[in-house]
Amino acid sequence: MITKNEIFYFESYSYVKCNDNECLIYNTLNKDIVEINDSCIIDFVQEVLKSKNNMYKLTSYDLNKSAIIKFIKLCKEKMIGDTFINNDSQLLPFIYRPETKFHGEDLFTAVNEKILDAINLKSYITELLIYDTDICENNCNYCGVGYLQYNICFQSKNSKWLRSDELLREIESLSIKRITVITVNPEKLIESFNYNSLIKISAIKKMVIHLKNILRLNNKNYELLYNSFEELNIIVDGKCNNLGKDIEQLFAKDNDKKLEISFIVQNKADKKSYDMLAIHKFTEKVKILTLFNGLNREYITSIISYNKNEVINLHNDFHNIFLNGLINSDYFGQLVILPDGTLTTDIINENITYISSKSISELIKKELLEGKLWLNTRAHQKPCSKCNYNELCPPISKIEIYSNKYDYCKKEMKEK
């Protein structure tokens, strides 16, 4: 029997999100989920969320509404909410709503320009992407403009290597955890006078290279690159010959388990080519990258769409959920360097201007205040902005930005 002396509250591990038409309650511990479209219950939940310390004193109106009583009982059964009697003899439940901080700074206030001026913005940089090729000038859609959707490049005509000692010294001063080198000419990379300086930087180093470019290396250069990087991502597409044999030979030399194969797929024919390869025993080390080329929207949708159950079964604790509401965790902290020494935080959105290495802090500040990548969350994009699942879904990908489509989820999540 629930009485008016009782206080209702949501458990601290329950994620609650409401809009005008529905409410979503997600138990972050056991992944139980409750969806509500009853206007009476929606109003009740919103009142609870507005109450001080997430503790709502039940009223006579609430107790006279059978729908509200049933909802409270459901919350208890699902362990997403509970009640207690408000008296001095009973201990209050512990209610904690975590605040999310990133690099020790409160991101709720990170858009305040004055606060940004007082922060060591360089500490935000955690990953460095280095291209040894200029922005691709090939107009043949050879890679489906892959550099805009993934960190890859196949055959730009302008291969060169970074020529800035000053910039590398600046990089060494950053707290970088990962460096990814996207190369189309590994020989020039090795010959570069900056190569040794790069390798000495204390960070996990990854190389991304097309299959045809690594196969042409002699044994000495291959071993040098293999020993210099902790990870090697080999890009493969259907235009390569003898794929199965070449991939098997590479894995045969992969004594330290560093190799990963990324197979480019743009249509059913590409997928069929992949399925025909005799490399299924390397499944854990092979992944498919689906590229949007402007003509294959229907195929892309059929491949990368996901449903409600897949979203619910993601590892969504409060930390991940709150990060999804604040930043794009897939790209936040990335700095891109092009061969002429210019930098950008965002290679896909042209509004971010390339600037000199002396202004890294200014570049980061501009991204936080005006950018469209680091803080690009589903709450900012339609139709995701109106969906209660927008903080549970994966972060927005570059393929979504490039294809200008943000609802690759199944309709069951956005149409009630």
C-alpha positions, 0 to 999 in steps of 0.5 A: 500500500503506497501512502502520501507520506512516501517519497518516490525516486529513481535509482541512481543507476537509472537513466531517464530521458523524456520528451513531450510524447514518451519517456525512456527509463534504462537500467544501466546495470542489467539493461532493462528498459521501460518505455512510456507513452501515457501522458499521465505517466510522462507528466509524473516522471517529469515532475520527479525529474524536476524535484529537489535531489530527485526525491518526489513527495507523492500527492493525493492526486498521484495516489488517486491515479491507478496508472501512476500506482501501477508505474511505481510498482513497475519501477520497483519490480524493474529495480529502476525506482523505489519509495520510502517513508519520510520520517526521521527514523529511516535512513534516506536512500543514497542518490548520486547523479554523476557529473562527467569530466574530461581531462579534469575539466568540466565540459558543461562549461567548456563552451564558455570562452573565458573558461577556455582561456584559463584551460590548458587546451593542449591537454585535450589532444590525445590522438594525432593523425598524420597524412603523408599525402595532401588532400586527395585530388583524384576525382575518380571516386577510387576510394569513395572519398575514404579519407573523409569517412575513415582514416585511409588513403589509397593513391593520392598523386601528391605523396610527400612527408612532413617537413617540420622539425618545429612541429614535431617538437611541438607534438612531443610536448603534447600528452598524446596517447596514440599516433596514426600515420596514413601513408601511401609511400612508406619508402619516403616515410622511412627516408624522411629525416623526421622519421626517427623523431616520430618513432621516439615519441612515447605513444601507441603508434599505428600505420594505415597503408594500402595492400599494394603499397606494403607489398612492394616493400623489400624485406628490410623496409617491411621489417623496419616498419613492422618493428616501428609500429605497434599496429598495422592496418592494411587497407584492401579493396576488390581491385587487388589481385591475388587477395587471398594469397597475399593476405595469408602471406602477410599473416604468416609473417605477423609474429607479434599479432600486429596486423589488421585487415580493413576490406573496403566495400561499396556495393554487393559485388565488393561484399561478394568478393570479400565473401569469396576470399579464403581468409575466414580463419582470420575473422578476428583480424579482418573488418569491413569498412563500408564507404558511401560514394554518393550512389549507394545510399540504399546499400549503405543503409542495409549494411550499417543500420542497427535496431533497438536491441543492438543499442540497448546491448551496447556497454552503456554505463552512465559514463558513456551515456553522459559522454554521448550527450556532451562530445563525440567520443570517437573524434574528440581529441584528434588532431590532423597534420597534413604534409605541409605542416598545417593542422586541423581538428576536422578534415571533413567540415571546411569551416575549420581553417588550417593554421600554424603549429604555433596556434594549436590552442587557438585551433582547439578553442575554435573547434570547441566554440565553432566546430562541427566534429568534436562536439557533434552529438545526436542531440544536435542532428535531426531526427536524432535530436527528438529521440530518447535514444540519442545518448544511448546510440553510438556516436555520430560517424563520419560516414553519417556526416559525409552522407548527410544522414543520421538515422541509420537506426531502424524506425522502431526507435524514432517513430512511436 
